[in-house]
Amino acid sequence: MKKTYKIEVDCANCANKMEEAAKKTAGVKDASVNFMALKMAVEFEENCDPKAVMQEVKKNCKKVEDDCEVYL
């Protein structure tokens, strides 16, 4: 399953950090961040709860870029 989320981030470098943090989250098969569109596309692994996974993605993104936001 693939979903797209609106994000808020200040710079392209920070967007890259968010993308890497999302990719390392358990339950995420792949993730990509489009800085210009302020969107994050997340592909989830089979048999996982996207809402629970996105809570972890949000936490992990805050660790690498504390003033970013992921709108769930």
Biotite code that builds the C-alpha atoms (Angstrom):
import biotite.structure as struc

atoms = struc.array([
    struc.Atom([0.000, 0.000, 0.000], chain_id="A", res_id=1, res_name="MET", atom_name="CA", element="C"),
    struc.Atom([1.256, 3.469, -0.854], chain_id="A", res_id=2, res_name="LYS", atom_name="CA", element="C"),
    struc.Atom([0.094, 6.741, 0.698], chain_id="A", res_id=3, res_name="LYS", atom_name="CA", element="C"),
    struc.Atom([1.104, 10.373, 0.323], chain_id="A", res_id=4, res_name="THR", atom_name="CA", element="C"),
    struc.Atom([1.322, 12.797, 3.241], chain_id="A", res_id=5, res_name="TYR", atom_name="CA", element="C"),
    struc.Atom([1.687, 16.575, 3.375], chain_id="A", res_id=6, res_name="LYS", atom_name="CA", element="C"),
    struc.Atom([4.863, 17.695, 5.138], chain_id="A", res_id=7, res_name="ILE", atom_name="CA", element="C"),
    struc.Atom([6.430, 20.942, 6.273], chain_id="A", res_id=8, res_name="GLU", atom_name="CA", element="C"),
    struc.Atom([10.198, 21.307, 6.066], chain_id="A", res_id=9, res_name="VAL", atom_name="CA", element="C"),
    struc.Atom([12.556, 24.271, 5.617], chain_id="A", res_id=10, res_name="ASP", atom_name="CA", element="C"),
    struc.Atom([15.207, 23.064, 3.189], chain_id="A", res_id=11, res_name="CYS", atom_name="CA", element="C"),
    struc.Atom([16.076, 20.342, 0.692], chain_id="A", res_id=12, res_name="ALA", atom_name="CA", element="C"),
    struc.Atom([18.818, 18.948, 2.946], chain_id="A", res_id=13, res_name="ASN", atom_name="CA", element="C"),
    struc.Atom([16.305, 18.547, 5.776], chain_id="A", res_id=14, res_name="CYS", atom_name="CA", element="C"),
    struc.Atom([13.902, 16.839, 3.369], chain_id="A", res_id=15, res_name="ALA", atom_name="CA", element="C"),
    struc.Atom([16.653, 14.333, 2.527], chain_id="A", res_id=16, res_name="ASN", atom_name="CA", element="C"),
    struc.Atom([17.190, 13.644, 6.233], chain_id="A", res_id=17, res_name="LYS", atom_name="CA", element="C"),
    struc.Atom([13.442, 13.043, 6.634], chain_id="A", res_id=18, res_name="MET", atom_name="CA", element="C"),
    struc.Atom([13.433, 10.655, 3.666], chain_id="A", res_id=19, res_name="GLU", atom_name="CA", element="C"),
    struc.Atom([16.314, 8.621, 5.109], chain_id="A", res_id=20, res_name="GLU", atom_name="CA", element="C"),
    struc.Atom([14.657, 8.509, 8.556], chain_id="A", res_id=21, res_name="ALA", atom_name="CA", element="C"),
    struc.Atom([11.386, 7.316, 7.011], chain_id="A", res_id=22, res_name="ALA", atom_name="CA", element="C"),
    struc.Atom([13.126, 4.600, 4.982], chain_id="A", res_id=23, res_name="LYS", atom_name="CA", element="C"),
    struc.Atom([14.769, 3.213, 8.147], chain_id="A", res_id=24, res_name="LYS", atom_name="CA", element="C"),
    struc.Atom([11.432, 2.907, 9.990], chain_id="A", res_id=25, res_name="THR", atom_name="CA", element="C"),
    struc.Atom([10.066, -0.601, 10.557], chain_id="A", res_id=26, res_name="ALA", atom_name="CA", element="C"),
    struc.Atom([7.072, -1.279, 8.319], chain_id="A", res_id=27, res_name="GLY", atom_name="CA", element="C"),
    struc.Atom([8.213, 1.085, 5.567], chain_id="A", res_id=28, res_name="VAL", atom_name="CA", element="C"),
    struc.Atom([9.121, -0.602, 2.287], chain_id="A", res_id=29, res_name="LYS", atom_name="CA", element="C"),
    struc.Atom([10.119, 2.658, 0.566], chain_id="A", res_id=30, res_name="ASP", atom_name="CA", element="C"),
    struc.Atom([9.729, 6.401, 1.072], chain_id="A", res_id=31, res_name="ALA", atom_name="CA", element="C"),
    struc.Atom([10.414, 9.497, -0.971], chain_id="A", res_id=32, res_name="SER", atom_name="CA", element="C"),
    struc.Atom([10.164, 13.174, -0.103], chain_id="A", res_id=33, res_name="VAL", atom_name="CA", element="C"),
    struc.Atom([9.435, 15.849, -2.683], chain_id="A", res_id=34, res_name="ASN", atom_name="CA", element="C"),
    struc.Atom([10.739, 19.102, -1.191], chain_id="A", res_id=35, res_name="PHE", atom_name="CA", element="C"),
    struc.Atom([9.198, 21.345, -3.861], chain_id="A", res_id=36, res_name="MET", atom_name="CA", element="C"),
    struc.Atom([5.711, 19.834, -3.459], chain_id="A", res_id=37, res_name="ALA", atom_name="CA", element="C"),
    struc.Atom([6.120, 19.350, 0.333], chain_id="A", res_id=38, res_name="LEU", atom_name="CA", element="C"),
    struc.Atom([4.899, 15.768, 0.095], chain_id="A", res_id=39, res_name="LYS", atom_name="CA", element="C"),
    struc.Atom([6.123, 12.425, 1.410], chain_id="A", res_id=40, res_name="MET", atom_name="CA", element="C"),
    struc.Atom([5.145, 9.228, -0.392], chain_id="A", res_id=41, res_name="ALA", atom_name="CA", element="C"),
    struc.Atom([5.378, 6.119, 1.762], chain_id="A", res_id=42, res_name="VAL", atom_name="CA", element="C"),
    struc.Atom([5.049, 2.528, 0.589], chain_id="A", res_id=43, res_name="GLU", atom_name="CA", element="C"),
    struc.Atom([4.189, 0.186, 3.452], chain_id="A", res_id=44, res_name="PHE", atom_name="CA", element="C"),
    struc.Atom([5.210, -3.444, 3.901], chain_id="A", res_id=45, res_name="GLU", atom_name="CA", element="C"),
    struc.Atom([2.520, -6.140, 3.784], chain_id="A", res_id=46, res_name="GLU", atom_name="CA", element="C"),
    struc.Atom([0.448, -6.779, 6.922], chain_id="A", res_id=47, res_name="ASN", atom_name="CA", element="C"),
    struc.Atom([1.326, -3.609, 8.798], chain_id="A", res_id=48, res_name="CYS", atom_name="CA", element="C"),
    struc.Atom([-0.838, -0.851, 10.257], chain_id="A", res_id=49, res_name="ASP", atom_name="CA", element="C"),
    struc.Atom([-0.082, 2.341, 8.274], chain_id="A", res_id=50, res_name="PRO", atom_name="CA", element="C"),
    struc.Atom([-1.292, 4.607, 11.104], chain_id="A", res_id=51, res_name="LYS", atom_name="CA", element="C"),
    struc.Atom([1.035, 2.999, 13.651], chain_id="A", res_id=52, res_name="ALA", atom_name="CA", element="C"),
    struc.Atom([3.947, 2.994, 11.191], chain_id="A", res_id=53, res_name="VAL", atom_name="CA", element="C"),
    struc.Atom([3.414, 6.686, 10.392], chain_id="A", res_id=54, res_name="MET", atom_name="CA", element="C"),
    struc.Atom([3.524, 7.566, 14.091], chain_id="A", res_id=55, res_name="GLN", atom_name="CA", element="C"),
    struc.Atom([7.014, 6.010, 14.159], chain_id="A", res_id=56, res_name="GLU", atom_name="CA", element="C"),
    struc.Atom([7.984, 7.755, 10.901], chain_id="A", res_id=57, res_name="VAL", atom_name="CA", element="C"),
    struc.Atom([6.940, 11.080, 12.434], chain_id="A", res_id=58, res_name="LYS", atom_name="CA", element="C"),
    struc.Atom([9.012, 10.384, 15.592], chain_id="A", res_id=59, res_name="LYS", atom_name="CA", element="C"),
    struc.Atom([12.056, 9.393, 13.538], chain_id="A", res_id=60, res_name="ASN", atom_name="CA", element="C"),
    struc.Atom([11.772, 12.487, 11.332], chain_id="A", res_id=61, res_name="CYS", atom_name="CA", element="C"),
    struc.Atom([11.577, 14.711, 14.444], chain_id="A", res_id=62, res_name="LYS", atom_name="CA", element="C"),
    struc.Atom([14.821, 13.126, 15.701], chain_id="A", res_id=63, res_name="LYS", atom_name="CA", element="C"),
    struc.Atom([16.774, 14.202, 12.605], chain_id="A", res_id=64, res_name="VAL", atom_name="CA", element="C"),
    struc.Atom([14.917, 17.494, 11.964], chain_id="A", res_id=65, res_name="GLU", atom_name="CA", element="C"),
    struc.Atom([13.081, 18.771, 15.037], chain_id="A", res_id=66, res_name="ASP", atom_name="CA", element="C"),
    struc.Atom([11.192, 21.594, 13.304], chain_id="A", res_id=67, res_name="ASP", atom_name="CA", element="C"),
    struc.Atom([9.724, 19.443, 10.521], chain_id="A", res_id=68, res_name="CYS", atom_name="CA", element="C"),
    struc.Atom([6.096, 18.313, 10.430], chain_id="A", res_id=69, res_name="GLU", atom_name="CA", element="C"),
    struc.Atom([4.302, 15.327, 8.917], chain_id="A", res_id=70, res_name="VAL", atom_name="CA", element="C"),
    struc.Atom([0.534, 15.764, 8.652], chain_id="A", res_id=71, res_name="TYR", atom_name="CA", element="C"),
    struc.Atom([-1.163, 12.405, 9.239], chain_id="A", res_id=72, res_name="LEU", atom_name="CA", element="C"),
])
